[in-house]
C-alpha cells in the first residue's frame, strides 16, 4: 500500500495518468485516421459490418473492426511514453539530485525500487497484450528493443551522456518507431500500400513536433543558464531559435500534404497557427528573458494536433470543407 501511495505521488507530478492516457489515444487516432482517409478508406467502410447470427450488433462491429486492437495500440503508445519518462528519471538521477531535488525520485518520495517494479509489470503486460492480440507484434518488439537500448545509453553512456546533440540523434528517432508501430497496425488491418507518400508523411507528422519540443525545452535566455546543459548554452539561443523555426515550417508542410484532401479550411488554420508560432520565435529572439519559448511551442503543438483531430472528425461528418 505504501508503494502505491509513493507511485501515486510520482504520477501526479511527473506523468498524470488520465491526461497522458488521453494523449496516447489522440496520437493513435490521429495517425490511424490520417492514414486511412488519405488512402480513400471512407466513412462507409469504417462504419459497415456484417451481423453475426446470435450476436449483438455491438459485438459484430467490435470484432469486425478490431476495436480491441485499436485499444491495445492506444494503450501501447501511452505505456511506452510512460516507460520513457521513468527511464529518463533513472538516467538523469544524479543530475536531478543537484538541480531538481524537489522531484519525486531525487527527493526520495518515490524510490528506484518502486519504479523498477512498476516498469517491469507495465512493460511485461504491454508486450503480452501485443503478442497475444496484435499482428504487428514485431513492430512493438522493435520499438521496445530500441527503447531498452535508449535506457542504457546504447552502451555508450560515457560518450552520449556528455553530448547533447549526440543524445538527440540517438534518442529522438524513437518517435519515428512509435509512429511506425501505429502505421503498421493500420496498414495490416486494411491491407493498405506499404510504401507511399501518405505513410511517409504520417511517419513525420508527429516526429517533428516531438523534435521541436525537445529542442525548445532546452533553449534558455543567457541569464537563465545553469550547469544544466542546454542547446542555447552550446550554440547560442538565436541559432537554436532559427533552427526550430525552420523545423516548424518543415513540419507544417507535412501537415498540409496530409490535410489537403480532407479540408482546405484546416490548411488555412494550420498556416495561421504556424505564423503565430513564427512570430513567437521572432519575438523571443529579440527579448529572450520574458518567457520560455517551450511554453509557446507547447501551445502551438496543442492547437496543431487539435486541428488535425477536428479535421478528421469534420471530414467523417461533413466531407471535405
C-alpha positions in Angstrom: 0.0 0.0 0.0 2.8 2.4 0.8 4.4 1.7 -2.5 1.2 2.5 -4.3 1.0 5.8 -2.4 4.5 6.7 -3.5 3.8 5.8 -7.1 0.7 7.9 -6.9 2.8 10.9 -5.9 5.1 10.2 -8.9 2.2 10.0 -11.4 0.6 13.2 -10.1 3.8 15.2 -10.5 5.6 13.6 -13.4 3.1 11.8 -15.6 -0.7 12.4 -14.8 -2.3 9.1 -15.9 -5.7 10.3 -17.2 -4.4 13.2 -19.4 -1.5 11.1 -20.7 -3.8 8.2 -21.5 -5.9 10.6 -23.4 -2.8 11.8 -25.2 -2.0 8.2 -26.2 -5.5 7.8 -27.6 -5.2 11.1 -29.6 -1.8 10.2 -31.0 -3.1 6.8 -32.2 -6.4 8.1 -33.6 -4.6 11.0 -35.5 -2.2 8.7 -37.3 -4.7 5.9 -37.8 -7.4 8.1 -39.4 -4.9 10.3 -41.3 -3.5 7.2 -43.0 -6.9 5.7 -43.7 -8.6 8.8 -45.0 -5.7 9.6 -47.3 -5.9 6.1 -48.7 -9.5 6.5 -49.5 -10.9 4.4 -46.7 -14.1 6.4 -46.0 -17.0 6.6 -43.6 -18.9 3.8 -45.3 -16.1 1.3 -44.8 -15.4 2.4 -41.3 -19.0 2.1 -40.2 -20.0 -1.0 -42.1 -20.2 -4.5 -40.6 -21.9 -7.9 -41.1 -24.3 -9.1 -38.4 -23.2 -12.3 -36.8 -26.1 -14.7 -36.1 -26.8 -14.9 -32.4 -24.6 -11.9 -31.6 -25.5 -8.3 -30.9 -24.7 -5.5 -33.4 -22.2 -4.1 -31.0 -20.3 -7.4 -30.7 -20.3 -7.8 -34.5 -19.0 -4.3 -35.0 -16.4 -4.7 -32.2 -15.0 -7.8 -33.6 -15.0 -7.0 -37.3 -13.4 -3.6 -36.8 -10.9 -5.0 -34.3 -11.7 -2.4 -31.6 -9.7 -4.5 -29.2 -6.6 -3.9 -31.4 -7.3 -0.2 -31.5 -7.5 -0.1 -27.7 -4.3 -2.1 -27.3 -2.5 0.1 -29.8 -3.6 3.3 -28.0 -2.6 1.8 -24.6 0.8 0.8 -26.0 1.5 4.4 -27.1 0.6 5.5 -23.5 2.6 2.7 -21.9 5.7 3.3 -23.9 5.8 7.0 -23.3 5.3 6.4 -19.6 8.2 4.0 -19.6 10.4 6.6 -21.4 9.5 9.0 -18.6 10.7 6.6 -16.0 13.8 5.7 -17.9 14.7 9.4 -18.2 14.4 9.8 -14.5 16.8 7.0 -13.9 19.2 8.3 -16.5 19.2 11.8 -15.0 19.1 10.8 -11.3 22.4 12.2 -10.2 21.9 15.5 -12.1 18.3 15.8 -10.8 19.6 15.4 -7.2 21.6 18.7 -7.7 19.3 20.7 -10.0 15.8 19.3 -9.4 15.9 17.9 -5.9 12.2 18.7 -5.4 11.1 16.0 -7.9 9.7 12.7 -6.5 12.6 10.4 -7.3 15.6 12.6 -6.3 13.7 13.8 -3.2 13.1 10.2 -2.1 9.3 10.5 -2.1 9.4 7.6 -4.6 12.2 5.0 -4.7 14.0 3.4 -7.6 12.7 0.1 -6.5 9.1 1.4 -6.7 9.7 2.5 -10.3 11.6 -0.7 -11.3 8.8 -3.0 -10.1 6.1 -0.8 -11.8 8.1 -0.6 -15.1 8.7 -4.3 -15.2 4.9 -5.0 -14.7 4.0 -2.3 -17.2 6.4 -3.5 -20.0 5.5 -7.2 -19.4 1.8 -6.5 -19.6 2.1 -4.4 -22.7 4.3 -6.9 -24.6 2.0 -9.7 -23.6 -1.1 -7.9 -24.9 0.7 -7.2 -28.2 2.0 -10.8 -28.5 -1.5 -12.3 -27.9 -3.7 -9.9 -29.9 -1.6 -7.8 -32.4 -0.5 -8.9 -35.9 2.2 -6.2 -35.8 3.9 -7.5 -32.7 7.3 -7.4 -34.5 7.0 -3.6 -34.7 6.2 -3.5 -31.0 9.2 -5.7 -30.2 11.4 -3.4 -32.3 10.0 -0.3 -30.5 10.7 -1.7 -27.1 14.1 -3.0 -28.1 15.1 0.4 -29.2 13.6 1.9 -26.0 15.7 -0.6 -23.9 18.9 0.5 -25.7 18.0 4.1 -25.1 17.6 3.4 -21.4 21.2 2.1 -21.2 22.6 4.8 -23.5 23.2 2.3 -26.2 26.0 1.0 -24.0 27.9 4.2 -24.8 27.0 6.4 -21.8 30.5 7.8 -21.5 30.1 9.3 -25.0 26.4 10.1 -25.3 25.7 11.5 -21.8 28.4 14.2 -22.4 27.0 15.3 -25.8 23.5 16.8 -26.0 23.5 16.7 -29.9 24.5 13.0 -29.8 21.8 12.2 -27.3 19.3 13.9 -29.6 20.4 12.0 -32.6 20.3 8.6 -30.9 17.2 9.1 -28.7 14.8 11.3 -30.7 14.2 8.8 -33.6 12.2 6.6 -31.1 9.2 8.8 -32.1 9.5 7.6 -35.6 9.4 4.0 -34.4 6.4 4.7 -32.3 4.6 6.2 -35.4 5.6 3.1 -37.4 4.1 0.9 -34.8 0.7 2.6 -35.3 1.0 2.9 -39.1 1.9 -0.8 -39.4 -1.2 -1.8 -37.4 -3.3 0.4 -39.7 -1.7 -1.0 -42.9 -2.1 -4.6 -41.8 -5.7 -4.1 -40.7 -6.9 -2.6 -44.0 -4.3 -4.1 -46.3 -3.0 -0.7 -47.5 0.0 0.0 -49.6 3.2 -0.1 -47.6 5.5 2.4 -49.4 3.8 5.6 -50.4 3.9 9.4 -49.7 1.0 9.2 -47.3 2.7 6.7 -45.0 6.0 8.6 -45.3 4.3 11.9 -44.3 2.4 10.2 -41.4 5.7 9.0 -40.0 7.0 12.5 -40.0 3.8 14.3 -38.8 4.3 13.5 -35.1 8.1 13.2 -35.3 8.7 16.9 -36.0 6.6 18.2 -33.1 8.4 16.0 -30.7 11.8 17.1 -32.1 10.8 20.8 -32.0 9.6 20.4 -28.4 12.7 18.5 -27.3 15.0 21.3 -28.6 12.7 24.2 -27.4 12.6 22.9 -23.8 16.4 23.3 -23.7 16.5 26.8 -25.0 17.1 29.5 -22.4 18.0 33.1 -22.1 21.7 33.8 -21.3 20.9 34.9 -17.7 18.8 31.7 -17.1 21.6 29.2 -17.9 22.9 27.0 -15.2 25.3 23.9 -15.1 22.4 22.1 -16.9 23.5 21.7 -20.5 21.1 23.3 -23.0 21.2 23.8 -26.7 21.3 27.5 -26.2 24.3 27.1 -24.0 26.1 25.1 -26.7 25.1 27.0 -29.8 23.5 30.3 -28.6 19.8 30.9 -28.3 19.5 32.8 -31.6 20.8 29.9 -33.7 18.6 27.5 -31.8 15.5 29.6 -32.4 16.3 29.8 -36.1 16.7 26.0 -36.2 13.3 25.3 -34.6 11.7 28.0 -36.8 12.9 26.0 -39.9 11.7 22.7 -38.4 8.3 24.2 -37.7 7.7 25.1 -41.3 9.0 21.7 -42.5 6.6 20.2 -40.0 3.6 22.2 -41.1 4.3 21.3 -44.8 3.8 17.6 -43.8 0.5 18.6 -42.3 -0.5 20.4 -45.4 0.1 17.4 -47.6 -1.9 15.1 -45.3 -4.8 17.5 -44.8 -5.2 19.0 -48.3 -7.5 16.2 -49.5 -9.6 16.5 -46.3 -10.1 20.2 -45.6 -8.8 23.4 -47.2 -10.1 25.3 -44.2 -7.8 23.2 -41.9 -4.9 24.1 -44.2 -5.6 27.8 -43.7 -5.9 27.4 -39.9 -2.7 25.3 -39.7 -1.0 28.0 -41.7 -2.2 30.8 -39.3 -1.1 28.7 -36.3 2.4 28.4 -37.8 2.5 32.1 -38.5 1.7 32.8 -34.8 4.4 30.5 -33.7 6.9 32.1 -36.1 6.1 35.5 -34.6 6.8 34.0 -31.1 10.2 32.8 -32.3 11.0 36.3 -33.7 9.8 37.9 -30.5 11.8 35.6 -28.3 15.0 36.1 -30.4 14.7 39.9 -29.6 13.8 39.5 -25.9 14.5 36.0 -24.6 14.1 36.8 -20.9 10.4 37.4 -20.8 9.2 33.8 -21.2 10.3 30.3 -22.0 9.9 29.6 -25.7 8.8 26.0 -24.9 5.6 27.4 -23.5 4.7 28.9 -26.9 5.8 25.7 -28.7 3.5 23.6 -26.5 0.6 25.9 -27.2 1.3 25.7 -30.9 1.5 21.9 -30.8 -1.8 21.5 -28.9 -3.5 23.8 -31.4 -1.9 21.9 -34.3 -2.9 18.5 -33.0 -6.4 19.6 -32.1 -6.8 21.0 -35.6 -5.7 17.6 -37.1 -8.2 15.8 -34.9 -11.0 18.2 -35.8 -10.1 17.8 -39.5 -10.6 14.1 -39.2 -13.9 14.5 -37.4 -15.2 17.1 -39.8 -14.3 15.0 -42.8 -16.1 12.0 -41.4 -19.2 14.0 -40.6 -19.4 16.5 -43.4 -16.9 15.6 -46.0 -14.3 18.0 -47.4 -14.7 21.6 -46.2 
